Amino acid sequence: MVLMKPIYHFLRRICSSCILPLLLLMLPAVVQAQFIYVTSNGAITITGYTGSNGTVNIPDTINGLPVTSIWVQAFRGCYSLTNVMVGTNVTSIEDAAFFDCAYMMSITIPISVTNIGPSAFGGDESLIAITVDASNSFYISVDGVLFDKSQTTLIQYPEGKAGSYTVPNGVTSIVDYAFWDSISLTSVAIPASVTSIGHTAFNQCYSLSAITVDTNNTAYSSVDGVLFDKSQTTSIKCPGGKAGTFTIPNTATNIGDDAFSECPSLTSVTIPNSVTSIGYAAFAGCRGLTNVMIGNSVTSIGDYAFVGCTSLTGIYFQGNAPILGTSVFADDNNATVYYLPWMKGWGTTFFGGLPTEQWYTIPVINAPTMLANGQFRFSFYTAIGTNYTVQYSSDLVQWFPLVTLGGVGVPLTLIDPNAASIPQRFYRIILLPQ
């Protein structure tokens, strides 16, 4: 199971917006010329389409009445559509009106349209241009991209439009779903003027490898192509096409909701000790992720944080056991949780539904120090119930035992009294068979 939070939010939004006048809801739907529609107050609302034409002209009138609205999901999943011309009496294109019209390449919006609902053209993977009549008072298209008339809000980037894109200077807001599912988009540059980016603006952009932000932007920044707030305390969005390993900067204290979700080429993530919380679905659907290192300050992990990370084999916790949300590791059937035995809250068998093991194969060594008398001192943690031998060498060829220790789950301090009289000294710690 891979949780699709954008879809969840999208459907919830549709349900909350389905508020037609009661009269309209009670009227029977009528089918004529492949359009399904209802009539209310002398106007037509198109609610569905049964045709198979590639090019569709939504009429100005039906039976002498003006067509004024295209209702929620009216053309959803119409795979035959390639080009759409909206009639000149239409004032409203509702939420998801053309959702998942996978082969629709263009749509032309007339002067009359005053409302375009969220994700009206979502899931239209072939869409390369949204064209708006130049005299429209509410919307404008620039190079096929839909904006409000003042060009301060970016509403919809056509999902089939390929290559890199630079958001124009003067844009202050990028709305939810603006770039969602833009499968051919490779990079986005955000100017200094942008102060608001919708939570789902860049979700499921699987070819997007970098989101870069102008250094003069006061609200946002980027680290190696990953979007952060300006102070870099919260990670906002990792582009879906980012590959390989990523180390979150130690300025971060929070990994935001969905921040790394649906990044299938991401293989390894290191979360620093500065981070205290991991948000909802933060790494959901990262199918290529094999291991995660979680710093010692994380106290909570949100619902579905690692759901669907099917290649995950190891989650390495350096701190106490955090509070887990719902289904944090659902479908991560190959993963094991590793923990340091001297940390608190860990059980002996399972954590969040995953098997657990003490993480002791590599002792944790603190910084070595040289004492005033020339002796050498260092300390390290070992796991309860394990045995280690510490060896020394002067040439890395011959090794000699210094001491054998049993792990007690607390720092062990070792002083080599002979280090002061030897020009160089090497040490190694070996786990003994149990």
C-alpha positions in Angstrom: 0.0 0.0 0.0 1.3 3.5 -0.9 -0.7 6.3 0.6 -1.5 9.0 -1.8 -2.1 12.0 0.4 -2.6 14.4 -2.6 -5.4 12.2 -3.8 -6.9 12.0 -0.3 -6.9 15.7 0.0 -8.2 16.2 -3.5 -11.2 13.9 -3.0 -11.9 15.4 0.4 -11.9 18.8 -1.3 -14.3 17.6 -4.0 -16.7 16.2 -1.5 -16.8 19.4 0.5 -17.5 21.4 -2.6 -20.3 19.4 -4.1 -23.0 21.9 -3.2 -25.3 22.4 -6.1 -28.6 24.1 -5.5 -31.2 21.6 -4.3 -33.3 22.3 -7.4 -30.4 21.4 -9.6 -29.8 18.1 -7.7 -33.4 17.1 -8.1 -33.6 17.6 -11.8 -33.0 14.6 -14.0 -29.8 14.5 -16.1 -30.3 14.7 -19.8 -28.2 13.3 -22.6 -28.0 15.1 -25.9 -25.2 15.1 -28.5 -23.0 13.1 -26.1 -23.2 15.7 -23.3 -24.9 14.8 -20.0 -26.4 17.9 -18.4 -28.9 19.4 -16.0 -30.9 22.6 -16.3 -31.4 25.1 -13.5 -32.6 28.7 -13.6 -32.5 28.8 -17.4 -28.9 27.6 -17.7 -27.1 24.4 -18.5 -24.5 22.6 -16.4 -22.6 19.8 -18.1 -22.1 16.9 -15.7 -20.8 14.2 -18.0 -19.6 13.2 -21.5 -20.3 10.0 -23.4 -18.6 10.7 -26.7 -15.4 9.4 -28.2 -14.3 12.4 -30.3 -10.7 13.6 -30.1 -11.6 17.3 -30.5 -14.5 18.5 -28.5 -16.2 21.9 -28.7 -18.3 22.5 -25.7 -21.3 24.4 -27.1 -22.4 27.9 -26.3 -26.0 26.7 -25.9 -28.1 23.5 -25.7 -31.7 23.7 -26.6 -31.4 27.5 -26.7 -30.2 27.7 -23.1 -26.7 28.9 -22.3 -24.1 26.4 -21.1 -22.6 28.2 -18.1 -20.8 25.5 -16.1 -18.7 22.3 -16.4 -19.3 20.4 -13.2 -17.0 18.5 -10.9 -15.3 15.5 -12.8 -17.6 16.0 -15.8 -15.0 14.8 -18.2 -13.0 12.7 -15.8 -11.2 9.8 -17.5 -12.2 10.8 -21.0 -9.2 9.2 -22.7 -10.4 10.0 -26.2 -10.1 13.8 -25.7 -7.1 15.4 -27.4 -8.2 19.1 -27.8 -11.0 21.0 -26.1 -12.6 24.3 -26.9 -14.8 25.7 -24.1 -18.0 27.5 -25.1 -18.2 31.3 -24.8 -21.0 31.2 -22.1 -19.1 29.1 -19.6 -18.3 31.0 -16.5 -17.2 28.1 -14.2 -14.9 25.0 -14.7 -15.3 23.1 -11.5 -12.9 21.0 -9.5 -11.3 18.1 -11.5 -13.6 18.8 -14.4 -11.1 17.3 -16.9 -9.2 15.2 -14.4 -7.3 12.2 -15.8 -7.9 13.0 -19.5 -4.6 11.4 -20.3 -4.4 12.2 -24.0 -5.7 15.8 -23.9 -3.0 18.0 -25.3 -4.7 21.5 -25.3 -7.6 23.4 -23.9 -8.8 26.8 -24.8 -10.6 28.9 -22.2 -12.9 31.8 -23.4 -13.3 35.3 -22.1 -16.4 34.3 -20.1 -14.7 32.0 -17.5 -14.4 33.5 -14.0 -13.7 30.4 -12.0 -11.4 27.4 -12.5 -11.5 24.9 -9.7 -8.6 23.1 -8.1 -7.0 20.4 -10.2 -9.4 21.1 -13.0 -6.8 19.7 -15.4 -5.0 17.3 -13.0 -3.8 14.0 -14.3 -3.7 15.2 -17.9 -0.3 13.9 -18.7 -0.3 14.9 -22.4 -1.4 18.5 -21.8 1.2 20.9 -23.1 -0.8 24.1 -23.3 -3.6 25.9 -21.5 -4.7 28.8 -23.7 -6.8 31.7 -22.3 -8.6 34.4 -24.4 -6.5 37.6 -24.0 -9.6 39.5 -23.0 -10.4 37.3 -20.0 -10.4 39.5 -16.9 -9.6 36.7 -14.4 -7.0 34.4 -16.0 -4.1 34.5 -18.4 -1.8 32.0 -20.0 1.9 32.6 -20.4 3.8 30.1 -22.6 0.9 27.6 -22.0 1.0 28.0 -18.2 -2.2 29.2 -16.4 -2.0 32.2 -14.1 -4.4 34.6 -12.5 -4.8 37.8 -14.5 -2.3 39.8 -12.5 0.3 36.9 -13.0 1.0 36.8 -9.3 -0.5 33.3 -8.8 0.7 30.2 -10.7 -2.4 28.0 -11.0 -1.6 25.1 -13.3 1.5 24.0 -15.2 0.5 21.7 -18.1 1.6 18.2 -17.0 2.9 17.2 -20.4 5.1 20.3 -20.8 8.7 19.1 -20.9 12.0 20.4 -19.8 13.0 22.9 -17.2 10.9 25.8 -16.0 11.6 29.2 -14.5 8.7 30.7 -12.5 8.4 34.3 -13.7 9.5 37.2 -11.5 6.5 38.8 -9.8 4.8 35.5 -9.0 4.1 35.4 -5.2 2.0 32.2 -4.9 2.2 28.7 -6.3 -1.0 26.9 -5.5 -1.7 23.3 -4.5 -1.4 20.8 -7.4 0.2 23.5 -9.6 2.9 21.1 -10.9 1.4 17.9 -9.6 2.1 14.8 -11.8 4.2 16.9 -14.3 5.9 13.8 -15.6 8.2 15.5 -18.1 9.3 18.4 -15.9 13.0 18.2 -15.1 13.8 21.3 -12.9 12.1 24.3 -11.5 13.6 27.7 -10.5 11.7 29.8 -8.0 12.3 33.5 -8.0 12.8 35.8 -5.0 9.1 37.0 -5.2 7.5 33.7 -4.2 6.2 33.7 -0.6 3.7 30.9 -0.7 3.9 27.4 -2.1 1.0 25.0 -1.8 1.6 21.8 0.1 1.1 19.5 -2.9 2.5 21.8 -5.6 5.3 19.4 -6.6 3.9 16.0 -5.7 4.5 13.1 -8.0 6.8 14.9 -10.4 9.0 11.8 -11.1 11.4 13.5 -13.6 11.9 16.6 -11.5 15.5 16.4 -10.1 15.9 19.8 -8.6 14.0 22.7 -7.1 16.2 25.7 -6.9 15.4 29.0 -5.1 16.8 32.5 -5.6 19.1 33.3 -2.7 17.2 36.6 -2.2 13.9 34.8 -1.5 12.9 35.5 2.1 10.5 32.6 2.5 12.2 29.6 0.9 15.6 28.1 0.2 17.0 24.9 -1.4 19.7 22.5 -0.4 21.1 20.3 -3.2 17.8 20.7 -5.1 15.5 20.0 -2.1 13.1 22.7 -1.0 13.3 24.1 2.5 12.0 27.1 4.4 14.4 30.0 4.5 16.0 29.1 7.8 16.4 25.5 6.6 14.7 24.2 9.8 11.9 22.4 7.9 12.3 20.3 4.8 9.3 21.0 2.5 9.7 18.9 -0.7 12.3 16.7 -2.3 11.8 16.5 -6.0 10.5 13.2 -7.2 13.3 12.5 -9.6 16.1 13.0 -7.1 18.3 9.9 -6.9 21.0 8.4 -4.6 21.7 9.5 -1.1 20.7 12.7 0.8 21.9 14.0 4.1 19.5 16.5 5.7 21.4 19.6 6.9 21.9 19.9 10.7 19.9 23.1 10.7 16.7 21.1 10.3 14.5 20.4 13.2 11.4 19.1 11.3 10.8 16.9 8.3 7.5 18.2 6.9 4.5 16.2 5.8 5.1 14.5 2.4 8.5 16.1 2.3 10.3 13.1 0.7 7.2 11.1 -0.5 7.2 9.5 -3.9 10.9 9.8 -4.5 11.5 6.3 -6.0 15.1 6.8 -6.9 16.2 8.0 -3.4 18.3 5.2 -1.9 19.6 6.4 1.5 18.8 9.3 3.9 20.6 10.5 6.9 18.6 12.5 9.4 20.8 14.5 11.8 20.6 14.9 15.6 18.9 18.3 15.2 15.7 16.8 13.9 13.0 16.2 16.5 10.0 15.2 14.3 9.2 13.4 11.1 5.9 14.4 9.5 2.9 12.6 8.0 3.9 10.4 5.0 7.3 12.0 5.0 8.9 9.2 3.0 5.8 7.4 1.8 6.3 5.5 -1.5 10.1 5.8 -1.6 10.4 2.4 -3.3 14.1 2.6 -3.8 15.0 3.6 -0.3 17.2 0.9 1.3 18.4 2.5 4.6 17.6 5.4 6.9 19.8 6.8 9.7 17.7 8.6 12.3 19.4 11.0 14.7 19.2 10.8 18.5 16.7 13.7 18.9 13.7 12.4 17.0 10.8 12.0 19.4 7.8 11.5 17.1 7.2 9.9 13.6 3.9 10.8 11.9 1.3 8.5 10.4 2.4 6.6 7.2 5.9 8.2 7.4 7.6 5.2 5.7 4.7 3.4 4.2 5.4 1.6 0.9 9.2 1.8 1.2 9.4 -1.8 -0.2 13.2 -1.9 -0.6 13.9 -0.7 2.9 16.1 -3.1 4.8 17.4 -1.1 7.8 16.2 1.8 9.9 18.9 2.8 12.3 17.9 4.7 15.4 20.5 6.5 17.4 18.2 7.8 20.2 15.4 6.7 22.5 12.4 5.0 21.0 10.1 7.7 19.4 6.3 7.9 19.5 4.9 6.3 16.4 1.8 7.3 14.4 -0.4 4.9 12.5 1.0 2.4 10.0 4.4 4.1 10.0 6.1 1.1 8.3 3.2 -0.5 6.5 4.3 -2.7 3.6 8.0 -2.4 4.5 8.2 -6.2 4.7 12.0 -6.5 4.3 13.0 -3.9 7.0 14.6 -4.3 10.4 14.7 -1.6 13.1 18.1 -1.3 14.7 18.6 0.5 18.0 21.4 1.2 20.5 20.8 -0.9 23.6 21.6 1.8 26.1 18.8 4.0 24.8 15.4 3.9 26.4 12.0 2.6 25.3 13.1 -0.2 23.0 11.5 -3.6 23.2 13.1 -6.9 22.3 11.1 -8.1 19.4 9.0 -5.6 17.4 8.7 -1.9 16.9 6.0 -0.5 14.7 5.4 -4.0 13.4 9.0 -4.5 12.3 11.5 -6.9 13.9 14.1 -5.2 16.0 17.8 -5.9 16.6 20.4 -4.3 18.8 22.7 -2.2 16.8 26.1 -3.3 18.1 28.2 -4.5 15.3 30.0 -1.2 15.2 30.8 0.3 18.6 30.1 4.0 19.0 33.5 5.6 19.7 33.7 9.1 21.3 36.4 11.5 20.3 39.9 10.4 21.6 42.0 12.6 23.8 45.7 12.8 24.7 46.3 13.2 28.4 48.8 15.6 29.9 51.3 12.8 30.6 51.2 11.6 27.1 48.8 8.7 27.7 46.0 8.1 25.2 42.3 7.8 26.2 39.1 7.1 24.3 35.7 5.8 25.3 33.1 3.8 23.4 29.6 2.2 23.8 29.1 -1.5 23.5 25.9 -3.6 23.7 24.7 -5.4 26.8 25.6 -9.1 26.6 28.4 -8.7 24.0 32.1 -9.1 24.3 34.8 -7.0 22.6 38.6 -7.2 22.5 40.6 -4.0 22.0 43.9 -4.5 20.1 46.8 -2.2 19.4 49.5 -2.0 16.7 52.4 0.2 15.7 52.5 -0.8 12.0 48.9 -2.0 11.2 50.5 -5.5 10.5 51.0 -7.0 13.9 48.2 -6.6 16.4 48.3 -7.3 20.1 45.5 -7.6 22.7 45.2 -4.7 25.0 42.0 -5.7 26.9 38.8 -7.7 26.6 35.6 -6.2 27.7 32.0 -7.2 28.2 29.3 -4.8 26.9 27.4 -3.2 29.8 25.4 -0.6 27.9 27.3 2.4 29.2 30.4 4.2 28.0 33.6 2.4 28.6 36.7 4.5 29.0 40.1 3.0 28.1 43.5 4.5 28.8 46.6 3.0 27.2 49.4 3.6 29.7 52.1 2.8 27.1 51.0 5.2 24.4 53.3 7.9 25.6 56.5 5.9 24.9 55.6 4.8 21.4 55.8 7.1 18.3 52.5 5.8 16.8 49.8 3.7 18.1 46.7 2.2 16.3 43.7 0.6 17.9 40.9 -1.6 16.7 37.8 -3.0 18.5 36.6 -6.5 17.5 33.3 -8.1 18.4 33.9 -11.6 19.8 31.7 -14.6 18.8 28.7 -15.1 21.1 
